[in-house]
């Protein structure tokens, strides 16, 4: 599809994303509006302990007004490599340092209106440390589940976060299930 951008406006610049409104013209000559949440991406990390359990964060998500089980994740800082972000978020949210970290995939979270791309990593050979939570994360707690328990939680709609489900899917494939 070919679109001609007639007008491009950044109507909001925020800490997490910018809001863009473009007036466009379709190949047919009809005009339309495209609204885009411009997000600079992030990293997600699937922390696998030596006993095989996975470390999840259980945190309050303000837009949903509820708590969710999720893999540790966070936004990329300007110019920050995704692996560095994954290591930083792992340390901040769980206290763990990863001896080994490997990229599994990258996903677009909601490509219909958002540019967010998440890089998903698996972390192994974890070393204990102290969490370094930011103010908005102070209610966050760590929960540990085996892969089988986590997959059952997905089936029961107890884990509903998309990035977490994708990370678990890749873990399942790595384990040959």
C-alpha positions as CSV (number, residue, x, y, z in Angstrom):
1,X,0.0,0.0,0.0
2,X,1.3,3.4,-0.9
3,X,0.3,6.4,1.3
4,X,1.1,10.0,0.7
5,X,1.6,12.0,3.9
6,X,-0.1,15.3,3.5
7,X,0.5,16.6,7.1
8,X,2.7,15.2,9.9
9,X,2.2,16.4,13.5
10,X,3.8,15.3,16.7
11,X,1.1,16.4,19.1
12,X,2.6,15.0,22.3
13,X,6.2,14.2,23.4
14,X,6.3,12.0,26.4
15,X,8.8,10.0,28.5
16,X,7.5,6.7,27.2
17,X,6.1,7.5,23.8
18,X,5.2,10.3,21.4
19,X,1.8,10.7,19.8
20,X,1.8,11.4,16.0
21,X,-1.1,12.3,13.9
22,X,-0.6,12.1,10.1
23,X,-3.1,13.2,7.5
24,X,-2.7,10.8,4.5
25,X,-3.9,10.3,1.0
26,X,-4.5,6.8,-0.2
27,X,-3.8,5.6,-3.7
28,X,-7.5,6.0,-4.5
29,X,-7.3,9.7,-3.7
30,X,-9.3,9.4,-0.5
31,X,-7.9,11.1,2.6
32,X,-7.6,9.7,6.0
33,X,-5.9,10.1,9.4
34,X,-3.3,7.8,11.0
35,X,-2.6,8.1,14.7
36,X,0.7,6.5,15.9
37,X,2.2,5.9,19.3
38,X,5.9,6.3,18.6
39,X,7.7,4.1,21.1
40,X,11.4,3.6,21.2
41,X,11.3,-0.1,22.1
42,X,12.4,-2.2,25.0
43,X,13.8,-5.4,26.2
44,X,12.3,-8.4,27.9
45,X,14.2,-11.1,29.8
46,X,13.1,-14.6,30.7
47,X,15.2,-15.5,33.8
48,X,15.7,-19.2,34.2
49,X,17.1,-20.3,37.6
50,X,19.5,-23.2,37.9
51,X,16.6,-25.4,39.1
52,X,14.6,-24.6,36.0
53,X,12.0,-22.3,37.6
54,X,11.3,-18.9,36.0
55,X,11.4,-15.6,37.9
56,X,8.3,-13.5,37.2
57,X,7.4,-10.0,38.4
58,X,4.0,-9.5,39.8
59,X,3.2,-5.8,39.4
60,X,0.4,-3.4,39.2
61,X,-0.4,-2.0,35.8
62,X,-2.0,1.4,36.1
63,X,-3.8,1.4,32.6
64,X,-5.5,-1.9,33.5
65,X,-6.0,-1.2,37.2
66,X,-4.8,-4.7,38.0
67,X,-1.8,-6.8,38.9
68,X,-0.2,-9.0,36.2
69,X,2.4,-11.7,36.1
70,X,5.1,-10.7,33.6
71,X,8.7,-11.3,32.6
72,X,11.0,-8.5,33.6
73,X,11.1,-5.8,31.0
74,X,11.7,-2.1,30.4
75,X,12.2,0.6,27.8
76,X,15.4,1.2,25.9
77,X,17.3,4.3,26.8
78,X,18.4,6.4,23.7
79,X,21.2,4.6,22.0
80,X,21.1,1.7,24.4
81,X,21.7,-1.8,22.9
82,X,18.8,-4.2,23.7
83,X,21.0,-6.7,25.5
84,X,22.3,-4.0,27.8
85,X,18.7,-3.0,28.5
86,X,17.7,-6.6,29.3
87,X,20.6,-7.0,31.7
88,X,19.8,-3.6,33.4
89,X,16.1,-4.5,33.8
90,X,16.9,-8.0,35.1
91,X,19.1,-6.5,37.8
92,X,16.6,-3.7,38.6
93,X,13.5,-5.8,38.9
94,X,14.8,-9.1,40.2
95,X,18.3,-8.4,41.6
96,X,19.8,-11.1,39.4
97,X,22.8,-10.8,37.2
98,X,22.9,-13.1,34.2
99,X,26.0,-15.2,33.5
100,X,24.6,-16.0,30.1
101,X,22.0,-14.1,28.0
102,X,20.8,-15.0,24.6
103,X,18.4,-13.2,22.3
104,X,15.4,-15.3,21.4
105,X,13.4,-13.0,19.1
106,X,12.0,-9.5,18.7
107,X,8.3,-8.6,18.3
108,X,6.1,-5.7,17.5
109,X,3.6,-5.4,20.2
110,X,0.7,-3.6,18.5
111,X,1.7,-2.7,14.9
112,X,-1.7,-1.3,14.0
113,X,-0.9,2.0,15.9
114,X,2.4,1.6,17.8
115,X,6.0,1.4,16.7
116,X,7.1,-0.5,19.9
117,X,9.6,-3.3,19.2
118,X,10.5,-5.6,22.1
119,X,13.7,-7.7,22.1
120,X,13.2,-10.9,24.1
121,X,16.2,-12.6,25.8
122,X,16.7,-15.7,27.9
123,X,19.0,-15.4,30.9
124,X,20.7,-18.3,32.6
125,X,23.4,-18.8,35.3
126,X,21.8,-16.2,37.5
127,X,23.6,-14.8,40.4
128,X,21.6,-13.3,43.4
129,X,21.7,-9.7,44.1
130,X,19.6,-6.8,45.4
131,X,16.6,-5.4,43.5
132,X,17.0,-1.7,42.4
133,X,13.3,-0.8,41.9
134,X,12.2,2.5,40.6
135,X,9.5,4.4,42.5
136,X,6.7,3.2,40.3
137,X,7.8,-0.4,40.8
138,X,7.9,-0.4,44.6
139,X,4.8,-2.7,44.9
140,X,6.4,-5.2,42.5
141,X,7.1,-8.7,43.9
142,X,8.9,-11.7,42.5
143,X,7.1,-15.0,41.9
144,X,8.7,-18.3,40.8
145,X,7.0,-20.9,38.7
146,X,8.2,-24.0,36.8
147,X,7.7,-23.9,33.1
148,X,4.8,-26.4,33.4
149,X,3.1,-24.2,36.1
150,X,3.6,-21.1,33.9
151,X,2.1,-22.8,30.8
152,X,-0.9,-23.9,32.9
153,X,-1.3,-20.3,34.1
154,X,-1.4,-19.2,30.4
155,X,-4.1,-21.7,29.7
156,X,-6.1,-20.6,32.7
157,X,-5.7,-16.9,31.7
158,X,-3.7,-16.1,34.8
159,X,-0.8,-15.0,32.6
160,X,-2.2,-12.7,30.0
161,X,0.7,-10.4,29.1
162,X,1.7,-10.9,25.4
163,X,5.5,-10.5,25.8
164,X,5.5,-13.0,28.6
165,X,3.5,-15.5,26.6
166,X,5.9,-15.1,23.6
167,X,8.9,-15.6,25.9
168,X,7.3,-18.8,27.3
169,X,6.5,-20.1,23.8
170,X,10.2,-19.7,22.8
171,X,11.3,-21.5,26.1
172,X,8.9,-24.3,25.2
173,X,10.5,-24.6,21.8
174,X,14.0,-24.6,23.2
175,X,13.0,-27.4,25.6
176,X,11.7,-29.4,22.6
177,X,8.1,-29.6,23.9
